Amino acid sequence: MSKIISIENISYKVDNKTILNNINLTVNSEDSFALIGKNGAGKTTLFEIILKDIKPTNGQVSFNNIIGNNFKSTGVVYDHLPLFPLLKVKEIIDYFSSLYGMNTNEIPTQYYEVFGLTSILNSYIKSLSQGERKKVGLFLSIIHNPKLLILDEPFSNIDPTVIDSIWKLLKSNNRTILFTTHNWKEVEDVATKIAFINKGTIVMQPTSVENIMQSLPHSKKIITDYNEIIVENIKEFDFYINENLLHIFVNDKSNIIEIISAYTNNFSFKECDIKDAYLFKIKNDEEYNHTL
């Protein structure tokens, strides 16, 4: 597959504070590339650099010849959408269509149906819910059939029941997608490549969901309330602590139940997921009671 975006040695500092530190990533054609990190990890800043909203302190971002500097080849959704509150939905669709040199009748009817816009075309942007505004933004990002989508938290506040159908439309036509999200199931279902970022540094290089899950100590875990005495007695096990809960990786032969049962009967078993992989990866960089 050909390279679509090359991010090389990107660093960004503000008032001597490092926001991004030597980021190197490659997004290839037809990737659904998820950049995962907690709030403040540097995801949005990196997207702003990619989109040339801000300049990096060091490094460069380059696009292939197909994308280049042609804004018609790219669709963008920001976490906080800069929509025009005093326009009606149909007016903002007209406006963006004109920017792309197209007529609104060129937009497939299916798009209106999938995003649920038909009933709100005459509504003012300012009267829409956050979820409706986000759907308008996603709609506008693909009306010109771009080859690349850059999406920052694209589904925040959107009804979960429609997300699958929207993703199917976004991924159609062999589009390349670079996105961020806090929805872990979304990552597992959609992403073909994932990278973890923490405190401005890539801590897990791009790889597949399968490879990330295989990197975990075990596929199952025990969850129990944080207890300093239990922590002292499980140092031989792999674990992390999040939201005052202990997550301990176990296999079927583990004697961990005997250890935990000596102090509490309040524990449960669960299959591990991508969130476990992320939190375990960054556990040495985080305070134990940090909330993702």
N, C-alpha and C positions, 0 to 999 in steps of 0.2 A: 504493500500500500504506500502511496505517496504521502509526503509530509504536507500538512496543511498549515500548521503553526509551529514555529521553532522558537522556544524561549531559552535564551542563552545568558547565563551568568547575571541574572537580574537581581539587583539589590536596590533597596529604597530606604532612605533615612529621612527623618524629620526631627530637627533640633537635636541631632546626634543620637536619636533613638532609632534603632534598626527595626524596620517594619517587615522587610523582606531581606533574606540573606542568601545570595548566590543560588537563585532558583534556575534549574535546568529541566525543561520538560519538552516533549514533542507530542503534538496531536496529529494523528494520521487520518487520512481520508476514511470516512464512514465510522470513525470512533464515536462511541457515546462515552465520553471521558468525564468521570466524576472527580472533582477536587474536594476532598473531605477535610473538615477541620472545625473546631469550635469557634464561637464568635470571637473576633479579634485575632484569629490565627494568621490573617493576611490574604484571605481568598478574594475579597472585594477589591483590595488594593491591587492585587495582581491582575484582576480583570480590567481595572481602570487603566493600567499600564498597557495591557494588550490592546485596548480600544483607543489608546493614545489620549485619554482624558488627562493623564498626568505623565510626567517623564520620569524614568528610573534614574537613580543615582549612578548606577553602573549597569552594563549589559544592554542587550537588544532583543527585540521581538521581530521576527520576520514571517511573512506569509508567502505561500507559493504564488506562482504567476496567475493562477486562476482567480484567487481571492484578491491578491495585491491590495491596492488602495481603493478598490471598487466597492463602495458601500452597498451597492445593490446585491452583492454576493454574500452579504452577512445580515443576519437578523439578531437583534439584541433585546434582552429583557433584564432591566436592573431590578435589584431587590426593592428599591423605592422608585416607583415609576414616575417619570417626569411628564405625566399627561396634562392636557389643558382642561382645567376644571369647568370652564364656562362654555365648552363645546359639547354638543350632543355626540353620542357614539357614532352615528352615521356621518357627522361632520368631520370627526377626527379620522374616520376611515377614508373619506373623500380626500382629506389633506394628505395623508400618508400615501394614498394611491397616486396622487399627483406628483409627490416627491419621487416616486419610483417610475414615473412616466407611464402609468397604466390607468385603465378605467375600472371602476368598482365592479362593473359587470363581468370583468375577467376573473374575479375572485370566485372560486367554486362554492356553490351553495352548501356543500358539505362542511366547509369551514364554519359558516354561521351556525349550522346545526350542532357540530361537535363542541363549539365554544359556548353555545347557548345564548347567542347574541340577538337572535331575531326579535325577541320580546322586549329588548332594551335599546333598540336602535334610536329611538326618539328620546331616550333619557339623557340627562346631562351627566357628564363625568363626575361632577361633584356630588351627585345624588347616589352614586353606585357604592356598593359595599367594597371592602378591600379585595375580596375574592373576585368580584365582577370586574374590578379595575385590572386585576392581574390577568384575567382571561382576555380582556381587551388588549392588553399589552402583548400577550402570547399570540393572539390573532394577528396583530399588526406585524409581529416579527416574521411571519411566514407568508404574508399575502403576495410577496414578490418572488416566492419560491427560491429562497437563498440556498447556497450550497453549504453555508456554515451558520450555526446558531451558537451564541454565547449567552448563557442563561444563569443569572444570579438569583438563587432561591425562587425558581419559576412557579412553584406550586404552593407557596405559603398562602394560607387563608382560602384555598380553593377546596371545594367539596371533594372529599376523597373518592366518591363514587364515579366521578368523571375523569379522574386523572389518567387512568389506563387508556381511555379512548383518545385523550389529548396527546399522550406520549406516542401512541401509534401514528397519529397524524404528523407529529413533529419529526419522527424518525423516517417517515416516508421519503421516497425519491433519493435514497442513499445519502441523506444529509449527514454531515459531521456535526457533532454536538459536544460542546464543552460546558459543563454545568456544575453548580454547587447546590447542595441540599442538606437539610438536617433530617430528612426522611430516610431512615436506614433501609426500609423495605424497598423504597424507590431505587436506591443504589443497587441492591441485590437483583431487582427485576430488570433494570434498564441498562446499567453500566456494562460496557465491554472492557473498560479499563478504569482503574482507580488509583489515585495517589493521595497520600495523607500529608497534610501540612499542619505544623504546630509551631507557634511562636515565630512565624516567618520563615521556617525551614522545612523543606520536604523531608519527612521522616520515613516515608514508605514510597519507594519509586513505583512508577506506573506498572500495574499488573492486573490480572483478572481476579474476579471474586473467588474463583476456585483456588487460585494460588494463595490468596490472602487467608482463606479459611484453613488451608493446609499448613499455614505458618503458625497457627495456634497450637499451644501445648496439647490440648485435647478438644474434642468436639462438644463436650458437655461441661456444665459448671454447677456449683452449688451457690445459692444466694442466701445470705443471712445478714442480720444486723451487725454493724461494725462493733467490734469488741477488742480492746487492746490485748486482753489475755489470749483470745483466740489467735490474733495475729502473731503473738509470740510463739504459739505452738504449731503454726502452719508454715514456718519459714522454708521448709523443704518443698512446699508446693508453689506453683505459679498462681498468682492472684493479682487483682487490682481492687481499689476501693473507689467508689463513686456514689455520691449522694448518700453518704453514711451507710452504704451497704458493701459487704464483702462479696466479691465474685471470685470463687475459687475453682480453677480448672481441675477436672477429675476424670479418671477412667473407671471402668467397672471393677478394677482390682484395688482401688484406692481405699485406705483405711481412714479417710477424712471424716466419715460419718461418726466413727467412734470418738474422734477428737472433738468434733463440734458438739456432739450429744452430751459431752461432759459439762458443757456450759449453757446450752440452749436446745430447746426442741423446735425452735422457730426457724426452719430453713426449708428450702425447696430446690428441686432440680430443674434445669432448663437447658435446651440446646443453644449452642453459641451462635452468634451472628456477626455481621460486619461491625456493629457498634462495639462488641467485645474486642475484636481485633484492633480497632482504633484506640480504645481506652487502654488496652494492655500495652500497645506500642508506645504510648506517650506517658505511661504511668510514672516513669522516673522524672518526668518534667513537670508533673502536676501535683498540686496539693491533694491530699487524700480525700478531702470532702468537697472537691470541686464539682460543680454541676455543669454538664455539657449542654 
